[in-house]
Amino acid sequence: MDTDVITYTVETLHQYKANHYSQRKQALTGAAAERNVKYLIAFGPEIVAVSEINYAQDDQ
């Protein structure tokens, strides 16, 4: 993908990145409640879980 400059132009990659950030923001702020989004969450090196994030506020 990084070496295919014809198919994946700089503008296309920037759009992909912007769309990804927008989707993640919606998922974290609850704006995407209709989606079934799963996250891999780690609490230290030994405790890892797959879960949903229901609400996030600031850096918490």
The 8 nearest C-alpha neighbors of each residue, nearest first, counted from 0:
[[1, 3, 2, 7, 4, 6, 12, 8],
 [2, 0, 3, 4, 7, 12, 8, 9],
 [1, 3, 0, 4, 7, 5, 6, 8],
 [4, 2, 0, 5, 1, 6, 7, 8],
 [5, 3, 7, 8, 6, 2, 1, 9],
 [4, 6, 3, 7, 8, 2, 9, 0],
 [7, 5, 4, 3, 8, 0, 11, 2],
 [8, 6, 4, 11, 5, 3, 12, 0],
 [7, 9, 11, 4, 10, 5, 6, 12],
 [10, 8, 12, 11, 13, 7, 4, 14],
 [9, 11, 13, 8, 12, 14, 7, 15],
 [12, 10, 14, 8, 13, 9, 7, 15],
 [11, 13, 15, 9, 14, 10, 16, 7],
 [12, 14, 16, 10, 11, 15, 17, 9],
 [13, 15, 17, 11, 16, 12, 18, 10],
 [16, 14, 12, 18, 13, 17, 19, 11],
 [15, 17, 13, 19, 14, 18, 12, 20],
 [18, 16, 14, 20, 19, 15, 21, 13],
 [19, 17, 21, 15, 16, 20, 14, 22],
 [18, 20, 16, 22, 21, 17, 15, 23],
 [21, 19, 23, 17, 22, 18, 24, 16],
 [20, 22, 18, 24, 19, 23, 17, 25],
 [21, 23, 25, 19, 24, 20, 26, 18],
 [22, 24, 26, 20, 25, 21, 27, 19],
 [25, 23, 21, 27, 26, 22, 20, 28],
 [26, 24, 30, 22, 28, 31, 23, 27],
 [25, 27, 31, 23, 24, 29, 28, 30],
 [28, 26, 24, 25, 29, 55, 23, 54],
 [29, 27, 25, 30, 26, 24, 55, 54],
 [28, 30, 31, 26, 32, 27, 25, 54],
 [29, 31, 25, 28, 32, 26, 27, 24],
 [30, 32, 26, 25, 29, 33, 34, 28],
 [33, 31, 34, 29, 30, 26, 35, 53],
 [32, 34, 31, 35, 30, 36, 29, 26],
 [35, 33, 32, 31, 36, 26, 30, 37],
 [34, 36, 37, 33, 32, 51, 31, 26],
 [35, 37, 34, 51, 38, 26, 52, 50],
 [38, 36, 51, 50, 49, 35, 39, 52],
 [39, 37, 50, 49, 51, 40, 36, 52],
 [38, 40, 49, 48, 50, 41, 37, 47],
 [41, 39, 48, 47, 38, 49, 42, 50],
 [42, 40, 47, 43, 46, 48, 39, 44],
 [43, 41, 46, 47, 44, 40, 45, 48],
 [42, 44, 45, 41, 46, 47, 40, 48],
 [43, 45, 46, 42, 41, 47, 40, 48],
 [46, 44, 43, 47, 42, 41, 48, 40],
 [47, 45, 42, 41, 43, 44, 48, 40],
 [46, 48, 41, 40, 42, 45, 39, 49],
 [49, 47, 40, 39, 50, 41, 46, 38],
 [50, 48, 39, 38, 40, 37, 47, 51],
 [51, 49, 38, 37, 48, 39, 52, 40],
 [50, 52, 37, 38, 53, 36, 49, 35],
 [53, 51, 54, 50, 27, 38, 55, 37],
 [52, 54, 51, 29, 55, 27, 28, 32],
 [53, 55, 52, 28, 29, 27, 56, 26],
 [56, 54, 27, 28, 59, 57, 53, 52],
 [55, 57, 59, 58, 54, 28, 27, 29],
 [56, 58, 59, 55, 28, 27, 54, 24],
 [59, 57, 56, 55, 27, 54, 28, 24],
 [58, 56, 57, 55, 54, 27, 52, 28]]
